Amino acid sequence: MRAFFMVRMEENAGMQLNYIANTSTPGSSGRTIPVIDPSDGQPFDEIQRSNSADLDSAVQAARQCLDTVWSKVNAAERGRLLMRLSASITAHADELAALEQRDCGKPTRQARADATALARYFEFYAGACDKLHGETIPFLDGYSVLTWREPHGVTGHIIPWNYPMQIFGRSVGGALAAGNVCVVKPAEDACLSLIRVAQLAAEVGFPAGALNIVTGYGHEVGDALARHPGIDHISFTGSPRVGTLIQQAAAERHCPVTLELGGKSPQIVFADADLDAAIPAILNAIVQNAGQTCSAGSRLLVEQAIYEPLLQRLGEAFSKLRVGPAAMDLDLGPLIRQSQQQRVWDFLSDAQVAGIPMVAQGQIVDEAPDTGFYQAPTLLRDVPVDHRLAQEEVFGPVLAAMAFRDEAHAIELANATPFGLVAGVWTRDGGRQFRMARGIRSGQVFINNYGAAGGVELPFGGFKSSGHGREKGFEALYGFTALKTVAIRHG
């Protein structure tokens, strides 16, 4: 096994190929895209710049697999395959974490946590395969009516760069468990770990065509996937702007779409909150993955009575944060690319022009190369509710704080953005906990915690511009199936 692994890594060095029908396949264009290490801004590998012809090959391979093999694999056997893949991911967790660390700039702890979560997703969906049941419906005399859930067929998955392994697990894991076959287009910034997972799937026995990876740019491969008549369902995580384009393209052929489009999630802290518990969670929710998290707690709403003391304590915590190369395993690694770094700088420049006060910033260590894409975590206060810092997703380690008067004002501020993905509420008052959970328009509300340690089992998705449909948990399986009703008249 050691020799096999070493040969595989040597063969892949300097050139990553598509993975279609369990075969490493070069793109038809002969063109490549450099893979950049965010820690130093330097290229270290290449991926295929695929096109619509490559995407079509993957869809055909998936359809062939579905029609000839996968549709005949029963639910229990699908579960065993997913469990074997989970075990293989666990066995290769260090390898996968190392790939994702260099590809995405994640600190070691985060990359390892993502590999662990990926294995857990496939473990969870392995156990769910044979538990996706239909119903019988009482109806007219002489009739028996039943429902069952059927897979859509070939599902397309457009995976973002911030959490490639985790989002692949929650999306592809659910689709395969429900009986679909998958064509995956990773973000061009983060492909390496997913190509390797597809290889592991082949090694544990997934049939050729069940899981296919096609790399390339969104406007080329992603657009081709959204428009391909052979794709029966699309799962997309990314920006609202691109989500709209995908939904429009899919609507031309009435293809269902699950969209997770980010958030501007509030952390709401009342005067009776346990601040010793709240402050570390608030800090982690904005600095995890350098703030490049759809569910980042990027707005801090604080009851007026504790606004000043909370900001003082949180500012002290911010000032101790350190940012550096991924391999140093500090509090934050780099941002994914230079354009993302520039985006964060633009937000901070706008804040400075508007006179928004800065409470504190972390530190970029001296060892961080000037060519890397680093940003010090920043805490700002008294952010106007209509300023773009309070309305738009920064996707960086910037926390915008503002005060509120009472429950009604807190709910008003919490709901005062186009988004509705996640919210955190910190209070010891049991009645207030339920009132806030009811009043906030958000797909997830966490009370006296934030994120529930990832929550593979917990349905995830948004309201408003945060998207529609749900991933994670058992609920995701419903989105990856179509309900069929069978009415039998037997006299």
C-alpha positions in Angstrom: 0.0 0.0 0.0 2.8 2.4 0.8 4.4 1.9 -2.6 1.0 2.4 -4.4 0.5 5.6 -2.5 4.0 6.9 -3.4 3.6 6.1 -7.1 0.2 7.8 -7.2 1.5 11.0 -5.6 4.5 11.0 -8.0 2.3 10.6 -11.0 0.0 13.4 -9.9 2.9 15.8 -9.0 2.7 19.0 -11.1 -0.6 18.1 -12.9 -4.0 17.2 -11.6 -6.4 15.5 -14.0 -10.1 15.2 -14.1 -11.6 12.1 -12.6 -14.3 10.6 -14.9 -15.6 7.1 -14.7 -12.9 6.1 -12.2 -10.1 7.2 -14.6 -7.7 10.2 -14.4 -8.6 12.1 -17.6 -6.9 15.1 -19.1 -9.1 18.0 -20.3 -9.8 18.2 -24.0 -8.6 21.7 -24.3 -5.0 20.9 -23.3 -5.0 24.0 -21.1 -4.4 24.2 -17.4 -4.9 26.5 -14.4 -2.2 27.1 -11.9 -2.8 26.1 -8.3 -1.7 28.9 -6.0 -0.6 28.4 -2.3 -2.3 31.3 -0.4 0.4 31.3 2.2 3.0 32.6 -0.2 1.1 33.4 -3.4 3.2 30.9 -5.5 2.0 28.2 -7.9 2.7 24.6 -6.9 0.5 22.5 -9.1 -1.9 22.7 -12.1 -5.5 21.6 -12.7 -7.3 21.0 -16.0 -9.0 24.0 -17.6 -11.9 21.9 -18.7 -14.7 22.9 -21.0 -18.3 21.9 -22.0 -17.0 18.8 -23.8 -15.3 17.5 -20.7 -18.5 18.2 -18.7 -20.5 16.3 -21.3 -18.2 13.3 -21.0 -18.7 13.2 -17.2 -22.5 13.5 -17.6 -22.5 10.6 -20.1 -20.4 8.5 -17.8 -22.7 9.2 -14.9 -25.8 8.4 -16.9 -24.3 5.1 -18.2 -23.5 4.2 -14.6 -27.0 5.1 -13.4 -28.8 3.1 -16.1 -26.6 0.0 -16.0 -25.2 -0.4 -12.5 -26.1 2.1 -9.8 -29.9 1.9 -10.1 -29.6 -1.8 -9.4 -27.5 -1.3 -6.2 -29.9 -1.7 -3.3 -30.0 0.8 -0.5 -28.2 -1.4 2.0 -25.3 -2.0 -0.4 -25.1 1.8 -1.1 -24.8 2.3 2.6 -22.0 -0.2 2.8 -20.1 1.6 0.0 -20.5 4.9 1.7 -19.3 3.4 5.0 -16.2 2.0 3.3 -15.5 5.4 1.8 -15.9 7.0 5.2 -13.4 4.5 6.6 -11.0 5.2 3.7 -11.2 9.0 4.3 -10.4 8.5 7.9 -7.4 6.3 7.0 -6.2 9.0 4.6 -7.2 12.0 6.8 -3.7 13.4 7.2 -3.1 13.2 3.4 -6.4 14.9 2.6 -5.8 17.6 5.3 -2.4 18.3 3.9 -3.8 18.8 0.4 -6.5 21.1 1.6 -4.1 23.0 3.9 -1.8 24.0 1.0 -4.7 24.4 -1.5 -6.8 26.7 0.7 -4.4 28.1 3.3 -6.1 26.5 6.2 -4.3 26.1 9.6 -3.5 22.5 10.4 -6.3 22.2 13.0 -8.9 23.4 10.6 -7.8 21.2 7.7 -7.8 18.1 10.0 -11.2 19.0 11.4 -12.5 19.3 7.8 -11.2 15.8 6.9 -12.9 14.4 10.1 -16.1 16.1 9.1 -16.0 14.7 5.6 -15.7 11.2 7.0 -18.6 11.8 9.4 -20.8 13.0 6.5 -20.3 9.8 4.6 -20.7 7.8 7.8 -24.0 9.6 8.6 -25.4 9.1 5.1 -24.2 5.5 5.0 -26.6 4.8 7.9 -29.4 6.7 6.2 -29.5 4.9 2.9 -32.0 2.2 3.8 -34.1 4.4 6.0 -35.5 6.7 3.4 -39.1 5.4 3.4 -42.3 6.2 1.6 -45.8 6.2 3.1 -49.3 4.6 2.6 -52.2 7.1 2.4 -55.7 6.3 3.5 -58.0 6.9 0.5 -61.2 5.7 -1.2 -62.6 2.3 -0.6 -61.1 -0.2 -3.1 -57.8 1.8 -3.4 -54.4 1.4 -2.0 -52.2 4.5 -2.3 -48.5 4.6 -1.5 -45.6 6.9 -2.1 -41.9 6.3 -2.6 -38.9 8.5 -3.1 -36.9 8.1 -6.2 -33.5 9.7 -7.0 -33.4 12.6 -9.4 -30.8 10.8 -11.5 -27.6 12.7 -12.4 -27.0 15.4 -9.9 -24.6 18.3 -10.4 -22.6 19.8 -7.5 -20.8 23.1 -7.7 -18.5 23.2 -4.7 -17.0 26.5 -3.3 -13.4 27.0 -2.2 -13.9 27.8 1.5 -14.8 24.3 2.7 -14.3 21.9 -0.2 -14.3 18.7 1.8 -17.1 19.6 4.2 -19.4 20.9 1.5 -18.6 18.0 -0.8 -19.5 15.6 2.1 -22.9 17.2 2.9 -23.9 17.6 -0.8 -22.4 14.5 -2.6 -22.9 12.2 0.5 -26.6 12.9 0.5 -27.0 12.6 -3.2 -25.3 9.2 -3.4 -27.2 8.0 -0.4 -30.5 8.8 -2.1 -29.4 6.8 -5.2 -28.1 9.5 -7.5 -24.9 9.6 -9.4 -22.8 12.8 -9.2 -20.9 15.2 -11.4 -18.8 17.6 -9.3 -17.3 20.9 -10.4 -15.0 22.1 -7.6 -13.9 25.8 -7.4 -10.8 26.4 -9.4 -9.1 27.6 -6.2 -9.6 24.3 -4.3 -9.7 21.0 -6.2 -7.0 18.8 -4.9 -8.7 17.1 -1.9 -11.8 16.3 -3.9 -9.9 14.7 -6.8 -8.3 12.5 -4.2 -11.6 11.6 -2.5 -13.0 10.5 -5.9 -9.9 8.2 -6.3 -10.6 6.7 -2.9 -14.2 6.1 -3.8 -13.1 4.1 -6.8 -10.6 2.1 -4.6 -13.4 1.1 -2.2 -15.7 -0.1 -4.9 -17.8 2.7 -6.3 -18.7 1.8 -9.9 -17.2 3.8 -12.8 -19.3 7.0 -13.3 -20.9 7.1 -9.9 -18.7 10.0 -8.9 -17.0 12.3 -11.4 -14.8 15.4 -10.9 -14.4 18.0 -13.6 -12.2 21.1 -12.8 -12.2 24.5 -14.5 -13.6 28.0 -14.3 -17.1 28.7 -13.3 -18.0 30.6 -16.4 -16.9 27.6 -18.5 -17.5 24.4 -16.7 -20.0 25.7 -14.1 -22.1 27.3 -16.7 -22.0 24.2 -18.8 -23.2 22.1 -15.8 -26.1 24.5 -15.1 -27.3 24.3 -18.7 -26.6 20.6 -19.4 -29.9 18.8 -20.3 -28.5 15.6 -18.7 -28.2 17.1 -15.2 -31.4 16.4 -13.2 -30.7 18.4 -10.1 -28.1 21.1 -9.1 -26.6 21.8 -5.7 -24.7 25.1 -5.5 -23.0 26.9 -2.6 -21.7 30.4 -3.4 -22.6 34.0 -3.9 -26.2 35.2 -4.5 -25.2 36.7 -7.8 -23.9 33.4 -9.2 -26.8 31.5 -7.6 -29.2 33.7 -9.5 -27.4 32.9 -12.8 -27.4 29.2 -12.1 -31.1 29.2 -11.2 -31.9 31.1 -14.3 -30.0 28.7 -16.5 -31.6 25.7 -14.7 -35.1 27.2 -15.0 -34.9 27.0 -18.8 -35.3 23.2 -18.5 -37.1 23.2 -15.1 -34.2 21.6 -13.3 -34.6 21.8 -9.5 -31.8 23.6 -7.6 -30.7 23.7 -4.0 -28.9 27.0 -3.2 -26.9 28.0 -0.2 -25.9 31.6 -0.8 -24.2 32.9 2.3 -25.2 35.2 5.1 -24.7 38.2 7.3 -25.3 36.3 10.5 -25.9 38.1 13.9 -24.6 37.2 17.3 -27.1 38.7 19.7 -25.9 39.2 23.3 -28.2 40.2 26.1 -27.1 41.7 29.4 -27.9 38.5 31.3 -25.6 36.4 29.0 -22.8 34.2 30.2 -20.0 36.3 28.7 -17.3 33.8 29.6 -19.0 31.3 27.3 -20.1 33.9 24.7 -16.9 35.7 24.0 -14.8 32.6 22.8 -17.7 31.5 20.6 -18.2 35.0 19.1 -14.4 35.2 18.4 -14.3 31.7 16.8 -17.4 32.4 14.6 -15.7 35.3 12.8 -12.0 34.1 12.7 -12.6 30.4 11.8 -11.2 29.8 8.3 -10.1 33.5 8.3 -13.8 34.6 8.2 -14.3 32.8 4.9 -17.4 31.0 6.2 -21.0 31.4 4.9 -22.3 31.1 8.4 -19.7 33.4 10.0 -21.1 35.4 12.9 -20.1 38.7 11.2 -22.5 41.0 13.0 -22.4 41.5 16.8 -25.6 42.9 18.3 -25.1 43.8 22.0 -27.6 45.1 24.6 -26.8 48.7 25.4 -26.2 48.0 29.1 -23.1 45.7 28.4 -22.0 47.2 25.1 -18.9 48.9 26.4 -17.6 46.2 28.8 -18.2 43.5 26.1 -16.3 45.4 23.4 -13.4 46.0 25.8 -13.1 42.2 26.6 -13.6 41.2 23.0 -11.1 43.8 21.8 -8.5 42.4 24.2 -9.1 38.9 22.7 -8.9 40.3 19.1 -5.5 41.9 19.8 -4.0 38.6 20.8 -4.9 36.8 17.6 -2.1 35.9 15.2 -2.2 35.3 11.5 0.4 33.5 9.5 1.2 30.7 7.0 -1.1 27.7 7.2 1.7 25.3 8.3 2.3 27.5 11.4 -1.2 26.5 12.7 -1.9 29.9 14.2 -5.4 31.4 14.9 -5.8 32.4 11.2 -4.2 31.5 7.9 -4.3 33.5 4.7 -7.3 34.4 2.6 -7.8 32.3 -0.5 -6.5 34.7 -3.1 -5.4 38.2 -3.8 -8.8 39.4 -5.1 -10.4 38.2 -1.8 -7.8 40.1 0.1 -8.5 43.2 -1.9 -12.3 42.8 -1.2 -11.7 42.9 2.5 -9.4 45.9 2.2 -12.1 47.7 0.2 -14.6 47.1 3.1 -12.2 48.4 5.7 -11.4 51.4 3.5 -15.1 52.2 3.3 -15.3 51.9 7.1 -12.5 54.3 7.5 -14.0 56.9 5.1 -17.3 56.6 7.0 -15.6 57.2 10.3 -16.5 53.8 11.8 -14.3 53.3 14.9 -11.9 50.3 15.1 -11.8 48.6 18.5 -8.9 46.2 17.9 -6.9 44.2 15.3 -4.9 41.0 15.5 -1.4 40.7 14.2 0.2 39.2 11.1 3.4 37.5 12.2 6.8 38.5 10.8 7.2 35.0 9.2 4.2 35.6 6.9 5.6 36.2 3.3 4.7 39.5 1.7 3.4 37.6 -1.3 0.8 35.7 0.8 -2.8 36.9 1.1 -3.1 37.9 4.8 -5.6 40.0 6.7 -5.5 40.8 10.4 -8.8 40.1 12.1 -10.6 43.4 12.8 -13.3 44.5 15.3 -15.3 47.6 14.4 -18.0 49.3 16.5 -21.0 51.6 16.1 -21.5 50.3 12.5 -24.7 52.0 11.0 -27.3 49.4 10.1 -27.5 50.7 6.5 -23.7 50.6 6.0 -22.4 47.9 3.6 -20.4 46.4 6.5 -23.8 45.6 8.2 -25.5 44.5 5.0 -23.0 42.7 2.7 -21.0 39.5 3.2 -17.3 40.5 3.7 -16.1 36.9 3.7 -13.1 37.9 5.8 -12.3 38.3 9.5 -14.2 41.5 10.1 -16.7 41.8 12.9 -19.2 44.7 12.9 -20.6 45.6 16.3 -23.7 47.7 17.2 -25.9 48.2 20.2 -29.6 47.5 20.7 -32.2 48.7 23.2 -34.5 45.7 23.8 -35.8 42.5 22.3 -37.9 44.2 19.7 -34.9 46.3 18.6 -32.6 43.2 18.5 -35.0 41.3 16.3 -35.4 44.3 14.0 -31.6 44.6 13.6 -31.2 40.8 13.2 -33.6 40.8 10.3 -32.4 44.0 8.7 -30.3 42.4 6.0 -31.1 40.5 2.8 -29.8 37.3 4.3 -31.1 34.8 6.8 -28.7 31.8 7.2 -27.7 31.5 10.9 -28.1 33.5 14.1 -26.8 33.2 17.6 -28.6 34.3 20.8 -27.0 34.6 24.2 -29.3 34.9 27.1 -30.2 33.0 30.2 -33.9 34.0 30.0 -35.9 30.9 28.8 -38.9 32.8 27.5 -36.7 35.2 25.6 -34.8 32.3 24.0 -38.0 31.1 22.4 -39.2 34.6 21.5 -36.0 35.4 19.7 -35.9 32.0 17.9 -39.4 32.7 16.7 -38.7 36.3 15.6 -35.5 35.8 13.7 -35.8 35.0 10.0 -33.0 32.5 9.8 -32.5 28.9 8.8 -30.6 28.0 12.0 -30.8 29.7 15.4 -28.3 28.7 18.1 -29.1 29.6 21.7 -26.1 30.0 24.0 -23.8 28.4 21.4 -22.9 28.9 17.8 -22.7 26.2 15.2 -23.2 23.2 17.5 -19.8 21.8 16.6 -20.7 21.6 12.9 -23.8 19.5 13.3 -23.7 17.0 10.5 -27.1 15.9 11.5 -28.7 19.4 11.6 -30.5 20.6 8.5 -28.7 23.6 7.0 -30.0 26.3 4.6 -31.3 29.8 4.5 -34.2 32.2 4.2 -34.3 35.2 1.9 -31.1 35.8 -0.1 -29.3 33.0 1.8 -31.0 30.5 -0.6 -33.5 27.7 -0.5 -33.6 24.0 0.1 -31.7 22.2 2.8 -28.5 20.3 3.1 -27.1 18.3 6.0 -29.1 15.9 8.2 -31.8 13.6 7.0 -33.7 16.5 5.5 -31.2 16.7 2.7 -32.3 13.3 1.4 -35.7 14.7 0.6 -34.2 17.3 -1.6 -32.2 14.7 -3.5 -35.3 12.7 -4.3 -38.6 13.2 -6.1 -41.8 11.9 -4.5 -43.9 9.5 -6.6 -47.5 8.6 -5.7 -48.9 5.3 -6.8 -52.7 4.7 -6.6 -53.9 1.1 -7.1 -57.5 0.4 -7.6 -58.2 -3.2 -6.7 -61.9 -3.2 -6.1 
